[in-house]
Amino acid sequence: MGAYSEAYLGDVVENQGKLFDFVAQSYPDSDTEDFINTYMKSKTRKSIDNAMAYVNTMDAKNCGNTFQTQKNIS
């Protein structure tokens, strides 16, 4: 078994996909690829990598809001 359970990793993939879809649909004039690259370096993503499950269980809109408030690159 790796550092994270398969279920947790599956949730991460599913929830990030929902977040990226939410951003693409909500901000059609924005560069989604740029958002993804910035997000992957963010404190929000680092929280998920550190298994802070409360971040991973947020819906796409709340996760996006958290990202906006924690946008500082870690």
PQR file with spaces between the fields and no chain letter, atoms N, CA, C, O and H, PARSE charges and radii, in Angstrom:
ATOM       1  N    MET     1       0.845   -1.186    0.000 -0.4000 1.5000
ATOM       2  CA   MET     1       0.000    0.000    0.000 -0.0000 2.0000
ATOM       3  C    MET     1       0.883    1.238    0.000  0.5500 1.7000
ATOM       4  O    MET     1       1.879    1.300    0.721 -0.5500 1.4000
ATOM       5  N    GLY     2       0.517    2.214   -0.803 -0.4000 1.5000
ATOM       6  CA   GLY     2       1.273    3.458   -0.879 -0.0000 2.0000
ATOM       7  C    GLY     2       0.963    4.373    0.287  0.5500 1.7000
ATOM       8  O    GLY     2       0.332    3.973    1.265 -0.5500 1.4000
ATOM       9  H    GLY     2      -0.292    2.164   -1.389  0.4000 1.0000
ATOM      10  N    ALA     3       1.410    5.587    0.167 -0.4000 1.5000
ATOM      11  CA   ALA     3       1.213    6.573    1.226 -0.0000 2.0000
ATOM      12  C    ALA     3      -0.260    6.942    1.391  0.5500 1.7000
ATOM      13  O    ALA     3      -0.679    7.309    2.488 -0.5500 1.4000
ATOM      14  H    ALA     3       1.922    5.912   -0.627  0.4000 1.0000
ATOM      15  N    TYR     4      -1.040    6.852    0.336 -0.4000 1.5000
ATOM      16  CA   TYR     4      -2.461    7.204    0.362 -0.0000 2.0000
ATOM      17  C    TYR     4      -3.282    6.004   -0.071  0.5500 1.7000
ATOM      18  O    TYR     4      -2.830    5.191   -0.877 -0.5500 1.4000
ATOM      19  H    TYR     4      -0.699    6.553   -0.556  0.4000 1.0000
ATOM      20  N    SER     5      -4.486    5.894    0.465 -0.4000 1.5000
ATOM      21  CA   SER     5      -5.360    4.801    0.039 -0.0000 2.0000
ATOM      22  C    SER     5      -5.831    5.048   -1.395  0.5500 1.7000
ATOM      23  O    SER     5      -5.877    6.185   -1.865 -0.5500 1.4000
ATOM      24  H    SER     5      -4.853    6.554    1.120  0.4000 1.0000
ATOM      25  N    GLU     6      -6.175    3.969   -2.068 -0.4000 1.5000
ATOM      26  CA   GLU     6      -6.695    4.081   -3.437 -0.0000 2.0000
ATOM      27  C    GLU     6      -7.975    4.914   -3.457  0.5500 1.7000
ATOM      28  O    GLU     6      -8.207    5.675   -4.396 -0.5500 1.4000
ATOM      29  H    GLU     6      -6.137    3.045   -1.686  0.4000 1.0000
ATOM      30  N    ALA     7      -8.805    4.772   -2.425 -0.4000 1.5000
ATOM      31  CA   ALA     7     -10.059    5.533   -2.363 -0.0000 2.0000
ATOM      32  C    ALA     7      -9.779    7.033   -2.274  0.5500 1.7000
ATOM      33  O    ALA     7     -10.439    7.833   -2.937 -0.5500 1.4000
ATOM      34  H    ALA     7      -8.617    4.153   -1.662  0.4000 1.0000
ATOM      35  N    TYR     8      -8.788    7.413   -1.446 -0.4000 1.5000
ATOM      36  CA   TYR     8      -8.446    8.837   -1.309 -0.0000 2.0000
ATOM      37  C    TYR     8      -7.924    9.381   -2.628  0.5500 1.7000
ATOM      38  O    TYR     8      -8.313   10.469   -3.052 -0.5500 1.4000
ATOM      39  H    TYR     8      -8.252    6.764   -0.907  0.4000 1.0000
ATOM      40  N    LEU     9      -7.042    8.627   -3.278 -0.4000 1.5000
ATOM      41  CA   LEU     9      -6.497    9.077   -4.561 -0.0000 2.0000
ATOM      42  C    LEU     9      -7.591    9.195   -5.613  0.5500 1.7000
ATOM      43  O    LEU     9      -7.585   10.127   -6.417 -0.5500 1.4000
ATOM      44  H    LEU     9      -6.726    7.743   -2.933  0.4000 1.0000
ATOM      45  N    GLY    10      -8.521    8.260   -5.611 -0.4000 1.5000
ATOM      46  CA   GLY    10      -9.635    8.337   -6.543 -0.0000 2.0000
ATOM      47  C    GLY    10     -10.486    9.570   -6.300  0.5500 1.7000
ATOM      48  O    GLY    10     -10.936   10.220   -7.243 -0.5500 1.4000
ATOM      49  H    GLY    10      -8.526    7.502   -4.959  0.4000 1.0000
ATOM      50  N    ASP    11     -10.706    9.892   -5.022 -0.4000 1.5000
ATOM      51  CA   ASP    11     -11.464   11.096   -4.676 -0.0000 2.0000
ATOM      52  C    ASP    11     -10.732   12.350   -5.119  0.5500 1.7000
ATOM      53  O    ASP    11     -11.355   13.292   -5.607 -0.5500 1.4000
ATOM      54  H    ASP    11     -10.341    9.364   -4.256  0.4000 1.0000
ATOM      55  N    VAL    12      -9.415   12.371   -4.955 -0.4000 1.5000
ATOM      56  CA   VAL    12      -8.616   13.530   -5.372 -0.0000 2.0000
ATOM      57  C    VAL    12      -8.789   13.756   -6.875  0.5500 1.7000
ATOM      58  O    VAL    12      -9.056   14.875   -7.314 -0.5500 1.4000
ATOM      59  H    VAL    12      -8.908   11.606   -4.558  0.4000 1.0000
ATOM      60  N    VAL    13      -8.638   12.705   -7.643 -0.4000 1.5000
ATOM      61  CA   VAL    13      -8.749   12.812   -9.102 -0.0000 2.0000
ATOM      62  C    VAL    13     -10.153   13.288   -9.491  0.5500 1.7000
ATOM      63  O    VAL    13     -10.295   14.188  -10.319 -0.5500 1.4000
ATOM      64  H    VAL    13      -8.421   11.797   -7.286  0.4000 1.0000
ATOM      65  N    GLU    14     -11.180   12.691   -8.899 -0.4000 1.5000
ATOM      66  CA   GLU    14     -12.557   13.063   -9.237 -0.0000 2.0000
ATOM      67  C    GLU    14     -12.853   14.513   -8.854  0.5500 1.7000
ATOM      68  O    GLU    14     -13.426   15.259   -9.648 -0.5500 1.4000
ATOM      69  H    GLU    14     -11.064   11.960   -8.227  0.4000 1.0000
ATOM      70  N    ASN    15     -12.467   14.913   -7.646 -0.4000 1.5000
ATOM      71  CA   ASN    15     -12.772   16.262   -7.173 -0.0000 2.0000
ATOM      72  C    ASN    15     -11.983   17.332   -7.918  0.5500 1.7000
ATOM      73  O    ASN    15     -12.506   18.415   -8.178 -0.5500 1.4000
ATOM      74  H    ASN    15     -12.001   14.307   -7.001  0.4000 1.0000
ATOM      75  N    GLN    16     -10.740   17.044   -8.261 -0.4000 1.5000
ATOM      76  CA   GLN    16      -9.974   18.006   -9.058 -0.0000 2.0000
ATOM      77  C    GLN    16     -10.580   18.150  -10.444  0.5500 1.7000
ATOM      78  O    GLN    16     -10.639   19.253  -10.987 -0.5500 1.4000
ATOM      79  H    GLN    16     -10.314   16.164   -8.050  0.4000 1.0000
ATOM      80  N    GLY    17     -11.027   17.049  -11.014 -0.4000 1.5000
ATOM      81  CA   GLY    17     -11.685   17.117  -12.309 -0.0000 2.0000
ATOM      82  C    GLY    17     -12.923   17.996  -12.258  0.5500 1.7000
ATOM      83  O    GLY    17     -13.172   18.788  -13.166 -0.5500 1.4000
ATOM      84  H    GLY    17     -10.979   16.153  -10.573  0.4000 1.0000
ATOM      85  N    LYS    18     -13.698   17.850  -11.187 -0.4000 1.5000
ATOM      86  CA   LYS    18     -14.889   18.687  -11.016 -0.0000 2.0000
ATOM      87  C    LYS    18     -14.498   20.160  -10.855  0.5500 1.7000
ATOM      88  O    LYS    18     -15.160   21.045  -11.396 -0.5500 1.4000
ATOM      89  H    LYS    18     -13.496   17.206  -10.449  0.4000 1.0000
ATOM      90  N    LEU    19     -13.422   20.415  -10.111 -0.4000 1.5000
ATOM      91  CA   LEU    19     -12.953   21.787   -9.939 -0.0000 2.0000
ATOM      92  C    LEU    19     -12.524   22.375  -11.273  0.5500 1.7000
ATOM      93  O    LEU    19     -12.899   23.502  -11.597 -0.5500 1.4000
ATOM      94  H    LEU    19     -12.884   19.696   -9.671  0.4000 1.0000
ATOM      95  N    PHE    20     -11.751   21.641  -12.047 -0.4000 1.5000
ATOM      96  CA   PHE    20     -11.269   22.146  -13.324 -0.0000 2.0000
ATOM      97  C    PHE    20     -12.437   22.374  -14.286  0.5500 1.7000
ATOM      98  O    PHE    20     -12.439   23.355  -15.030 -0.5500 1.4000
ATOM      99  H    PHE    20     -11.445   20.726  -11.784  0.4000 1.0000
ATOM     100  N    ASP    21     -13.423   21.487  -14.279 -0.4000 1.5000
ATOM     101  CA   ASP    21     -14.617   21.680  -15.099 -0.0000 2.0000
ATOM     102  C    ASP    21     -15.389   22.926  -14.654  0.5500 1.7000
ATOM     103  O    ASP    21     -15.860   23.705  -15.483 -0.5500 1.4000
ATOM     104  H    ASP    21     -13.422   20.690  -13.674  0.4000 1.0000
ATOM     105  N    PHE    22     -15.510   23.101  -13.338 -0.4000 1.5000
ATOM     106  CA   PHE    22     -16.208   24.266  -12.788 -0.0000 2.0000
ATOM     107  C    PHE    22     -15.539   25.552  -13.251  0.5500 1.7000
ATOM     108  O    PHE    22     -16.218   26.491  -13.667 -0.5500 1.4000
ATOM     109  H    PHE    22     -15.127   22.468  -12.665  0.4000 1.0000
ATOM     110  N    VAL    23     -14.233   25.600  -13.183 -0.4000 1.5000
ATOM     111  CA   VAL    23     -13.490   26.789  -13.598 -0.0000 2.0000
ATOM     112  C    VAL    23     -13.673   27.034  -15.095  0.5500 1.7000
ATOM     113  O    VAL    23     -13.919   28.163  -15.520 -0.5500 1.4000
ATOM     114  H    VAL    23     -13.682   24.837  -12.845  0.4000 1.0000
ATOM     115  N    ALA    24     -13.553   25.980  -15.883 -0.4000 1.5000
ATOM     116  CA   ALA    24     -13.700   26.123  -17.335 -0.0000 2.0000
ATOM     117  C    ALA    24     -15.097   26.621  -17.708  0.5500 1.7000
ATOM     118  O    ALA    24     -15.238   27.450  -18.608 -0.5500 1.4000
ATOM     119  H    ALA    24     -13.353   25.063  -15.538  0.4000 1.0000
ATOM     120  N    GLN    25     -16.123   26.126  -17.030 -0.4000 1.5000
ATOM     121  CA   GLN    25     -17.499   26.528  -17.328 -0.0000 2.0000
ATOM     122  C    GLN    25     -17.833   27.907  -16.776  0.5500 1.7000
ATOM     123  O    GLN    25     -18.546   28.678  -17.419 -0.5500 1.4000
ATOM     124  H    GLN    25     -16.009   25.453  -16.299  0.4000 1.0000
ATOM     125  N    SER    26     -17.324   28.220  -15.594 -0.4000 1.5000
ATOM     126  CA   SER    26     -17.659   29.487  -14.929 -0.0000 2.0000
ATOM     127  C    SER    26     -16.875   30.673  -15.476  0.5500 1.7000
ATOM     128  O    SER    26     -17.340   31.811  -15.426 -0.5500 1.4000
ATOM     129  H    SER    26     -16.745   27.593  -15.072  0.4000 1.0000
ATOM     130  N    TYR    27     -15.685   30.398  -15.998 -0.4000 1.5000
ATOM     131  CA   TYR    27     -14.808   31.461  -16.497 -0.0000 2.0000
ATOM     132  C    TYR    27     -14.326   31.105  -17.906  0.5500 1.7000
ATOM     133  O    TYR    27     -13.142   30.831  -18.103 -0.5500 1.4000
ATOM     134  H    TYR    27     -15.307   29.473  -16.039  0.4000 1.0000
ATOM     135  N    PRO    28     -15.231   31.108  -18.881 -0.5600 1.5000
ATOM     136  CA   PRO    28     -14.877   30.640  -20.231  0.2800 2.0000
ATOM     137  C    PRO    28     -13.803   31.492  -20.916  0.5500 1.7000
ATOM     138  O    PRO    28     -13.154   31.021  -21.850 -0.5500 1.4000
ATOM     139  N    ASP    29     -13.607   32.731  -20.472 -0.4000 1.5000
ATOM     140  CA   ASP    29     -12.593   33.580  -21.088 -0.0000 2.0000
ATOM     141  C    ASP    29     -11.224   33.420  -20.433  0.5500 1.7000
ATOM     142  O    ASP    29     -10.246   34.027  -20.869 -0.5500 1.4000
ATOM     143  H    ASP    29     -14.135   33.114  -19.714  0.4000 1.0000
ATOM     144  N    SER    30     -11.159   32.601  -19.385 -0.4000 1.5000
ATOM     145  CA   SER    30      -9.889   32.380  -18.686 -0.0000 2.0000
ATOM     146  C    SER    30      -9.145   31.199  -19.300  0.5500 1.7000
ATOM     147  O    SER    30      -9.736   30.347  -19.965 -0.5500 1.4000
ATOM     148  H    SER    30     -11.953   32.108  -19.031  0.4000 1.0000
ATOM     149  N    ASP    31      -7.856   31.169  -19.066 -0.4000 1.5000
ATOM     150  CA   ASP    31      -7.010   30.080  -19.547 -0.0000 2.0000
ATOM     151  C    ASP    31      -7.041   28.953  -18.509  0.5500 1.7000
ATOM     152  O    ASP    31      -6.385   29.039  -17.471 -0.5500 1.4000
ATOM     153  H    ASP    31      -7.377   31.861  -18.526  0.4000 1.0000
ATOM     154  N    THR    32      -7.805   27.901  -18.800 -0.4000 1.5000
ATOM     155  CA   THR    32      -7.949   26.800  -17.846 -0.0000 2.0000
ATOM     156  C    THR    32      -6.623   26.108  -17.586  0.5500 1.7000
ATOM     157  O    THR    32      -6.350   25.696  -16.458 -0.5500 1.4000
ATOM     158  H    THR    32      -8.338   27.832  -19.643  0.4000 1.0000
ATOM     159  N    GLU    33      -5.806   25.977  -18.602 -0.4000 1.5000
ATOM     160  CA   GLU    33      -4.498   25.337  -18.419 -0.0000 2.0000
ATOM     161  C    GLU    33      -3.644   26.146  -17.452  0.5500 1.7000
ATOM     162  O    GLU    33      -2.955   25.572  -16.608 -0.5500 1.4000
ATOM     163  H    GLU    33      -6.027   26.311  -19.518  0.4000 1.0000
ATOM     164  N    ASP    34      -3.679   27.454  -17.563 -0.4000 1.5000
ATOM     165  CA   ASP    34      -2.948   28.308  -16.630 -0.0000 2.0000
ATOM     166  C    ASP    34      -3.478   28.124  -15.208  0.5500 1.7000
ATOM     167  O    ASP    34      -2.700   28.046  -14.258 -0.5500 1.4000
ATOM     168  H    ASP    34      -4.239   27.920  -18.248  0.4000 1.0000
ATOM     169  N    PHE    35      -4.809   28.056  -15.064 -0.4000 1.5000
ATOM     170  CA   PHE    35      -5.391   27.816  -13.744 -0.0000 2.0000
ATOM     171  C    PHE    35      -4.881   26.503  -13.169  0.5500 1.7000
ATOM     172  O    PHE    35      -4.461   26.451  -12.013 -0.5500 1.4000
ATOM     173  H    PHE    35      -5.441   28.120  -15.837  0.4000 1.0000
ATOM     174  N    ILE    36      -4.916   25.444  -13.968 -0.4000 1.5000
ATOM     175  CA   ILE    36      -4.483   24.129  -13.494 -0.0000 2.0000
ATOM     176  C    ILE    36      -3.025   24.181  -13.054  0.5500 1.7000
ATOM     177  O    ILE    36      -2.684   23.664  -11.991 -0.5500 1.4000
ATOM     178  H    ILE    36      -5.258   25.486  -14.907  0.4000 1.0000
ATOM     179  N    ASN    37      -2.166   24.793  -13.850 -0.4000 1.5000
ATOM     180  CA   ASN    37      -0.749   24.885  -13.487 -0.0000 2.0000
ATOM     181  C    ASN    37      -0.544   25.660  -12.188  0.5500 1.7000
ATOM     182  O    ASN    37       0.270   25.271  -11.351 -0.5500 1.4000
ATOM     183  H    ASN    37      -2.442   25.214  -14.714  0.4000 1.0000
ATOM     184  N    THR    38      -1.281   26.751  -12.022 -0.4000 1.5000
ATOM     185  CA   THR    38      -1.182   27.544  -10.793 -0.0000 2.0000
ATOM     186  C    THR    38      -1.739   26.765   -9.608  0.5500 1.7000
ATOM     187  O    THR    38      -1.143   26.751   -8.531 -0.5500 1.4000
ATOM     188  H    THR    38      -1.943   27.067  -12.702  0.4000 1.0000
ATOM     189  N    TYR    39      -2.876   26.123   -9.808 -0.4000 1.5000
ATOM     190  CA   TYR    39      -3.506   25.334   -8.750 -0.0000 2.0000
ATOM     191  C    TYR    39      -2.577   24.228   -8.258  0.5500 1.7000
ATOM     192  O    TYR    39      -2.478   23.997   -7.053 -0.5500 1.4000
ATOM     193  H    TYR    39      -3.360   26.134  -10.683  0.4000 1.0000
ATOM     194  N    MET    40      -1.901   23.550   -9.167 -0.4000 1.5000
ATOM     195  CA   MET    40      -1.039   22.426   -8.793 -0.0000 2.0000
ATOM     196  C    MET    40       0.136   22.857   -7.915  0.5500 1.7000
ATOM     197  O    MET    40       0.744   22.022   -7.246 -0.5500 1.4000
ATOM     198  H    MET    40      -1.981   23.738  -10.146  0.4000 1.0000
ATOM     199  N    LYS    41       0.461   24.149   -7.911 -0.4000 1.5000
ATOM     200  CA   LYS    41       1.547   24.688   -7.080 -0.0000 2.0000
ATOM     201  C    LYS    41       1.017   25.401   -5.841  0.5500 1.7000
ATOM     202  O    LYS    41       1.794   25.969   -5.074 -0.5500 1.4000
ATOM     203  H    LYS    41      -0.033   24.828   -8.455  0.4000 1.0000
ATOM     204  N    SER    42      -0.296   25.376   -5.640 -0.4000 1.5000
ATOM     205  CA   SER    42      -0.925   26.190   -4.602 -0.0000 2.0000
ATOM     206  C    SER    42      -0.937   25.523   -3.231  0.5500 1.7000
ATOM     207  O    SER    42      -0.700   24.323   -3.094 -0.5500 1.4000
ATOM     208  H    SER    42      -0.928   24.915   -6.263  0.4000 1.0000
ATOM     209  N    LYS    43      -1.220   26.343   -2.227 -0.4000 1.5000
ATOM     210  CA   LYS    43      -1.382   25.834   -0.863 -0.0000 2.0000
ATOM     211  C    LYS    43      -2.588   24.907   -0.774  0.5500 1.7000
ATOM     212  O    LYS    43      -2.586   23.955    0.007 -0.5500 1.4000
ATOM     213  H    LYS    43      -1.413   27.318   -2.339  0.4000 1.0000
ATOM     214  N    THR    44      -3.608   25.179   -1.566 -0.4000 1.5000
ATOM     215  CA   THR    44      -4.784   24.318   -1.558 -0.0000 2.0000
ATOM     216  C    THR    44      -4.400   22.911   -1.994  0.5500 1.7000
ATOM     217  O    THR    44      -4.769   21.936   -1.339 -0.5500 1.4000
ATOM     218  H    THR    44      -3.609   25.952   -2.200  0.4000 1.0000
ATOM     219  N    ARG    45      -3.668   22.798   -3.087 -0.4000 1.5000
ATOM     220  CA   ARG    45      -3.224   21.484   -3.564 -0.0000 2.0000
ATOM     221  C    ARG    45      -2.278   20.847   -2.553  0.5500 1.7000
ATOM     222  O    ARG    45      -2.341   19.639   -2.327 -0.5500 1.4000
ATOM     223  H    ARG    45      -3.369   23.590   -3.619  0.4000 1.0000
ATOM     224  N    LYS    46      -1.409   21.635   -1.945 -0.4000 1.5000
ATOM     225  CA   LYS    46      -0.477   21.098   -0.945 -0.0000 2.0000
ATOM     226  C    LYS    46      -1.247   20.510    0.236  0.5500 1.7000
ATOM     227  O    LYS    46      -0.842   19.495    0.801 -0.5500 1.4000
ATOM     228  H    LYS    46      -1.357   22.617   -2.128  0.4000 1.0000
ATOM     229  N    SER    47      -2.362   21.152    0.608 -0.4000 1.5000
ATOM     230  CA   SER    47      -3.199   20.614    1.682 -0.0000 2.0000
ATOM     231  C    SER    47      -3.717   19.227    1.321  0.5500 1.7000
ATOM     232  O    SER    47      -3.745   18.330    2.162 -0.5500 1.4000
ATOM     233  H    SER    47      -2.691   21.977    0.149  0.4000 1.0000
ATOM     234  N    ILE    48      -4.125   19.059    0.074 -0.4000 1.5000
ATOM     235  CA   ILE    48      -4.599   17.749   -0.379 -0.0000 2.0000
ATOM     236  C    ILE    48      -3.453   16.746   -0.367  0.5500 1.7000
ATOM     237  O    ILE    48      -3.633   15.605    0.060 -0.5500 1.4000
ATOM     238  H    ILE    48      -4.102   19.788   -0.610  0.4000 1.0000
ATOM     239  N    ASP    49      -2.287   17.154   -0.826 -0.4000 1.5000
ATOM     240  CA   ASP    49      -1.122   16.267   -0.829 -0.0000 2.0000
ATOM     241  C    ASP    49      -0.728   15.852    0.585  0.5500 1.7000
ATOM     242  O    ASP    49      -0.182   14.768    0.793 -0.5500 1.4000
ATOM     243  H    ASP    49      -2.140   18.081   -1.173  0.4000 1.0000
ATOM     244  N    ASN    50      -1.009   16.721    1.555 -0.4000 1.5000
ATOM     245  CA   ASN    50      -0.707   16.421    2.955 -0.0000 2.0000
ATOM     246  C    ASN    50      -1.863   15.701    3.641  0.5500 1.7000
ATOM     247  O    ASN    50      -1.918   15.634    4.869 -0.5500 1.4000
ATOM     248  H    ASN    50      -1.453   17.601    1.387  0.4000 1.0000
ATOM     249  N    ALA    51      -2.786   15.161    2.844 -0.4000 1.5000
ATOM     250  CA   ALA    51      -3.915   14.361    3.302 -0.0000 2.0000
ATOM     251  C    ALA    51      -4.837   15.107    4.254  0.5500 1.7000
ATOM     252  O    ALA    51      -5.393   14.510    5.176 -0.5500 1.4000
ATOM     253  H    ALA    51      -2.741   15.216    1.846  0.4000 1.0000
ATOM     254  N    MET    52      -5.002   16.411    4.037 -0.4000 1.5000
ATOM     255  CA   MET    52      -5.981   17.179    4.800 -0.0000 2.0000
ATOM     256  C    MET    52      -7.321   16.982    4.090  0.5500 1.7000
ATOM     257  O    MET    52      -7.717   17.763    3.225 -0.5500 1.4000
ATOM     258  H    MET    52      -4.550   16.896    3.289  0.4000 1.0000
ATOM     259  N    ALA    53      -7.992   15.921    4.485 -0.4000 1.5000
ATOM     260  CA   ALA    53      -9.172   15.446    3.759 -0.0000 2.0000
ATOM     261  C    ALA    53     -10.289   16.477    3.673  0.5500 1.7000
ATOM     262  O    ALA    53     -11.079   16.446    2.730 -0.5500 1.4000
ATOM     263  H    ALA    53      -7.670   15.287    5.187  0.4000 1.0000
ATOM     264  N    TYR    54     -10.369   17.389    4.639 -0.4000 1.5000
ATOM     265  CA   TYR    54     -11.450   18.378    4.582 -0.0000 2.0000
ATOM     266  C    TYR    54     -11.384   19.202    3.298  0.5500 1.7000
ATOM     267  O    TYR    54     -12.425   19.616    2.788 -0.5500 1.4000
ATOM     268  H    TYR    54      -9.727   17.414    5.404  0.4000 1.0000
ATOM     269  N    VAL    55     -10.204   19.448    2.772 -0.4000 1.5000
ATOM     270  CA   VAL    55     -10.082   20.192    1.516 -0.0000 2.0000
ATOM     271  C    VAL    55     -10.562   19.316    0.366  0.5500 1.7000
ATOM     272  O    VAL    55     -11.256   19.791   -0.533 -0.5500 1.4000
ATOM     273  H    VAL    55      -9.359   19.112    3.186  0.4000 1.0000
ATOM     274  N    ASN    56     -10.195   18.050    0.394 -0.4000 1.5000
ATOM     275  CA   ASN    56     -10.572   17.140   -0.687 -0.0000 2.0000
ATOM     276  C    ASN    56     -12.069   16.873   -0.718  0.5500 1.7000
ATOM     277  O    ASN    56     -12.600   16.488   -1.760 -0.5500 1.4000
ATOM     278  H    ASN    56      -9.631   17.664    1.125  0.4000 1.0000
ATOM     279  N    THR    57     -12.763   17.067    0.403 -0.4000 1.5000
ATOM     280  CA   THR    57     -14.199   16.788    0.431 -0.0000 2.0000
ATOM     281  C    THR    57     -15.052   18.008    0.083  0.5500 1.7000
ATOM     282  O    THR    57     -16.278   17.908    0.041 -0.5500 1.4000
ATOM     283  H    THR    57     -12.332   17.380    1.250  0.4000 1.0000
ATOM     284  N    MET    58     -14.429   19.146   -0.165 -0.4000 1.5000
ATOM     285  CA   MET    58     -15.189   20.344   -0.557 -0.0000 2.0000
ATOM     286  C    MET    58     -15.751   20.168   -1.957  0.5500 1.7000
ATOM     287  O    MET    58     -15.152   19.499   -2.800 -0.5500 1.4000
ATOM     288  H    MET    58     -13.432   19.227   -0.131  0.4000 1.0000
ATOM     289  N    ASP    59     -16.918   20.782   -2.199 -0.4000 1.5000
ATOM     290  CA   ASP    59     -17.421   20.775   -3.568 -0.0000 2.0000
ATOM     291  C    ASP    59     -16.554   21.729   -4.402  0.5500 1.7000
ATOM     292  O    ASP    59     -15.754   22.488   -3.856 -0.5500 1.4000
ATOM     293  H    ASP    59     -17.404   21.325   -1.514  0.4000 1.0000
ATOM     294  N    ALA    60     -16.720   21.681   -5.708 -0.4000 1.5000
ATOM     295  CA   ALA    60     -15.854   22.439   -6.622 -0.0000 2.0000
ATOM     296  C    ALA    60     -15.878   23.934   -6.319  0.5500 1.7000
ATOM     297  O    ALA    60     -14.831   24.580   -6.318 -0.5500 1.4000
ATOM     298  H    ALA    60     -17.369   21.064   -6.152  0.4000 1.0000
ATOM     299  N    LYS    61     -17.062   24.490   -6.063 -0.4000 1.5000
ATOM     300  CA   LYS    61     -17.172   25.923   -5.807 -0.0000 2.0000
ATOM     301  C    LYS    61     -16.436   26.312   -4.530  0.5500 1.7000
ATOM     302  O    LYS    61     -15.702   27.300   -4.524 -0.5500 1.4000
ATOM     303  H    LYS    61     -17.913   23.965   -6.065  0.4000 1.0000
ATOM     304  N    ASN    62     -16.616   25.557   -3.453 -0.4000 1.5000
ATOM     305  CA   ASN    62     -15.927   25.875   -2.200 -0.0000 2.0000
ATOM     306  C    ASN    62     -14.421   25.673   -2.313  0.5500 1.7000
ATOM     307  O    ASN    62     -13.645   26.442   -1.745 -0.5500 1.4000
ATOM     308  H    ASN    62     -17.212   24.754   -3.458  0.4000 1.0000
ATOM     309  N    CYS    63     -14.011   24.655   -3.038 -0.4000 1.5000
ATOM     310  CA   CYS    63     -12.581   24.446   -3.249 -0.0000 2.0000
ATOM     311  C    CYS    63     -11.997   25.601   -4.052  0.5500 1.7000
ATOM     312  O    CYS    63     -10.897   26.070   -3.757 -0.5500 1.4000
ATOM     313  H    CYS    63     -14.641   24.031   -3.499  0.4000 1.0000
ATOM     314  N    GLY    64     -12.727   26.062   -5.065 -0.4000 1.5000
ATOM     315  CA   GLY    64     -12.287   27.215   -5.848 -0.0000 2.0000
ATOM     316  C    GLY    64     -12.178   28.462   -4.984  0.5500 1.7000
ATOM     317  O    GLY    64     -11.233   29.238   -5.122 -0.5500 1.4000
ATOM     318  H    GLY    64     -13.620   25.681   -5.304  0.4000 1.0000
ATOM     319  N    ASN    65     -13.149   28.655   -4.088 -0.4000 1.5000
ATOM     320  CA   ASN    65     -13.093   29.798   -3.170 -0.0000 2.0000
ATOM     321  C    ASN    65     -11.901   29.697   -2.234  0.5500 1.7000
ATOM     322  O    ASN    65     -11.235   30.695   -1.963 -0.5500 1.4000
ATOM     323  H    ASN    65     -13.917   28.025   -3.976  0.4000 1.0000
ATOM     324  N    THR    66     -11.630   28.491   -1.737 -0.4000 1.5000
ATOM     325  CA   THR    66     -10.461   28.283   -0.874 -0.0000 2.0000
ATOM     326  C    THR    66      -9.189   28.608   -1.635  0.5500 1.7000
ATOM     327  O    THR    66      -8.290   29.268   -1.115 -0.5500 1.4000
ATOM     328  H    THR    66     -12.171   27.680   -1.957  0.4000 1.0000
ATOM     329  N    PHE    67      -9.124   28.134   -2.880 -0.4000 1.5000
ATOM     330  CA   PHE    67      -7.960   28.444   -3.714 -0.0000 2.0000
ATOM     331  C    PHE    67      -7.779   29.951   -3.865  0.5500 1.7000
ATOM     332  O    PHE    67      -6.660   30.456   -3.775 -0.5500 1.4000
ATOM     333  H    PHE    67      -9.855   27.598   -3.303  0.4000 1.0000
ATOM     334  N    GLN    68      -8.868   30.661   -4.091 -0.4000 1.5000
ATOM     335  CA   GLN    68      -8.780   32.120   -4.258 -0.0000 2.0000
ATOM     336  C    GLN    68      -8.229   32.792   -3.008  0.5500 1.7000
ATOM     337  O    GLN    68      -7.453   33.742   -3.108 -0.5500 1.4000
ATOM     338  H    GLN    68      -9.777   30.251   -4.164  0.4000 1.0000
ATOM     339  N    THR    69      -8.621   32.311   -1.834 -0.4000 1.5000
ATOM     340  CA   THR    69      -8.154   32.946   -0.599 -0.0000 2.0000
ATOM     341  C    THR    69      -6.752   32.509   -0.225  0.5500 1.7000
ATOM     342  O    THR    69      -6.048   33.230    0.482 -0.5500 1.4000
ATOM     343  H    THR    69      -9.251   31.540   -1.752  0.4000 1.0000
ATOM     344  N    GLN    70      -6.330   31.333   -0.691 -0.4000 1.5000
ATOM     345  CA   GLN    70      -4.996   30.816   -0.378 -0.0000 2.0000
ATOM     346  C    GLN    70      -4.086   30.816   -1.603  0.5500 1.7000
ATOM     347  O    GLN    70      -3.155   30.014   -1.680 -0.5500 1.4000
ATOM     348  H    GLN    70      -6.902   30.747   -1.266  0.4000 1.0000
ATOM     349  N    LYS    71      -4.337   31.678   -2.530 -0.4000 1.5000
ATOM     350  CA   LYS    71      -3.683   31.608   -3.835 -0.0000 2.0000
ATOM     351  C    LYS    71      -2.151   31.662   -3.775  0.5500 1.7000
ATOM     352  O    LYS    71      -1.486   31.350   -4.763 -0.5500 1.4000
ATOM     353  H    LYS    71      -5.093   32.330   -2.467  0.4000 1.0000
ATOM     354  N    ASN    72      -1.595   32.049   -2.644 -0.4000 1.5000
ATOM     355  CA   ASN    72      -0.139   32.126   -2.542 -0.0000 2.0000
ATOM     356  C    ASN    72       0.487   30.811   -2.949  0.5500 1.7000
ATOM     357  O    ASN    72       0.048   29.745   -2.516 -0.5500 1.4000
ATOM     358  H    ASN    72      -2.135   32.303   -1.841  0.4000 1.0000
ATOM     359  N    ILE    73       1.487   30.882   -3.761 -0.4000 1.5000
ATOM     360  CA   ILE    73       2.189   29.678   -4.202 -0.0000 2.0000
ATOM     361  C    ILE    73       3.076   29.204   -3.067  0.5500 1.7000
ATOM     362  O    ILE    73       3.780   29.990   -2.433 -0.5500 1.4000
ATOM     363  H    ILE    73       1.844   31.748   -4.113  0.4000 1.0000
ATOM     364  N    SER    74       3.027   27.916   -2.825 -0.4000 1.5000
ATOM     365  CA   SER    74       3.825   27.355   -1.720 -0.0000 2.0000
ATOM     366  C    SER    74       5.182   26.914   -2.191  0.5500 1.7000
ATOM     367  O    SER    74       5.981   26.420   -1.395 -0.5500 1.4000
ATOM     368  H    SER    74       2.455   27.278   -3.340  0.4000 1.0000
